[in-house]
Amino acid sequence: MVTISRSPEAPEVRSLQWEWQGLPIRYQSCGDSETDRETRICILLIHGFGASSDHWRKNLPALGQTYRVYALDLLGFGQSAKPTPDNPLPYTFETWGQQAIDFCQQVIGAPVYCVGNSIGAVVALQAAILDPSQVLGVCLVNCSLRLLHDRKRSTLPWYRQWSAPLLQQVLGLKALGYFFFQQLANPRTIRRILEQAYGNAEAVTDELVALILAPAQDPGAADVFLAFIQYSQGPLPEDLLLQLQCPVLVLWGEADPWEPIALGRELAQQGPTVTKFVTLAGVGHCPQDEAPEAVNAALSEWIQSI
């Protein structure tokens, strides 16, 4: 166990390990002391593609003052195991959704408010569909719209309709795929990608770059990346929203270059249980890291209102 100290006033954030399907999974927790464990509301934080539970490092200690809060490294990411795709599990939203549900049952031991950023938001939705009894509500933080999904390609400009499948075919050749991944997995490229994704480039620190880079050096990381790049099937967020029974909060950084806020509003309008849509001015694709105070406040206010 590794303990991360934040400040004298902040509660302790612990980094722990859980075995799932025979595989080591890393998670972090805060605010789960034995004294008030039974009375606190539980929150589960789920990261986006290429990230880890460390992307919630600014949220864990703040939320942990009031809630039992957990952040999970999805299978294939962070410090969790990175087995070969389909051996034993595929890297799909169904797999990650089941991982989240099993974590709630086996580790947290109580229903949760599930908060996800980017693809983590789709995982949160999938988890709520798989077992509604384990999810009290879902908060989508710049939810991945899966614009390269097979069903959505016809809506893209012509050059993107054929370029995406071509890139998938090229990256399906292992030698070329590994070479491509190696070009991405270096500090300069990661910083450039993050500076594009964030509304405020100053929020892209050396610490953040190092946290994203470290898991990319692990054995198996390239195979996970290539498996997901070629994954253009599975559920769409709008399909899952229509099936949802619990309340939904949607937070959206309006400066997101990858998931336009106009499409985010359209998504929210399709969810019959969406209770609130919050716009975060000047914020990009990862509000939990770029504007953590605003995200923490909006999430807490919403939970208390429910």
Stockholm file with secondary structure:
# STOCKHOLM 1.0

chainA/1-306         MVTISRSPEAPEVRSLQWEWQGLPIRYQSCGDSETDRETRICILLIHGFGASSDHWRKNLPALGQTYRVYALDLLGFGQSAKPTPDNPLPYTFETWGQQAIDFCQQVIGAPVYCVGNSIGAVVALQAAILDPSQVLGVCLVNCSLRLLHDRKRSTLPWYRQWSAPLLQQVLGLKALGYFFFQQLANPRTIRRILEQAYGNAEAVTDELVALILAPAQDPGAADVFLAFIQYSQGPLPEDLLLQLQCPVLVLWGEADPWEPIALGRELAQQGPTVTKFVTLAGVGHCPQDEAPEAVNAALSEWIQSI
#=GR chainA/1-306 SS CEEECCCSSSCCEEEEEEEETTEEEEEEEESCCGGGTTTSCEEEEECCTTCCGGGGTTTHHHHTTTSEEEEECCTTSTTSCCCCTTSSCCCSHHHHHHHHHHHIIIIICSCEEEEEEEHHHHHHHHHHHHCGGGEEEEEEEEECCCTTSTTTGGGSCHHHHHHHHHHHHHHTSHHHHHHHHHHHSSHHHHHHHHHHHCSSGGGCCHHHHHHHHHHHTSTTHHHHHHHHHTCCCSCCHHHHHHHCCSCEEEEEETTCSSSCHHHHHHHHHTCTTEEEEEEETTCCSCHHHHSHHHHHHHHHHHHHHC
#=GC SS_cons         CEEECCCSSSCCEEEEEEEETTEEEEEEEESCCGGGTTTSCEEEEECCTTCCGGGGTTTHHHHTTTSEEEEECCTTSTTSCCCCTTSSCCCSHHHHHHHHHHHIIIIICSCEEEEEEEHHHHHHHHHHHHCGGGEEEEEEEEECCCTTSTTTGGGSCHHHHHHHHHHHHHHTSHHHHHHHHHHHSSHHHHHHHHHHHCSSGGGCCHHHHHHHHHHHTSTTHHHHHHHHHTCCCSCCHHHHHHHCCSCEEEEEETTCSSSCHHHHHHHHHTCTTEEEEEEETTCCSCHHHHSHHHHHHHHHHHHHHC
//
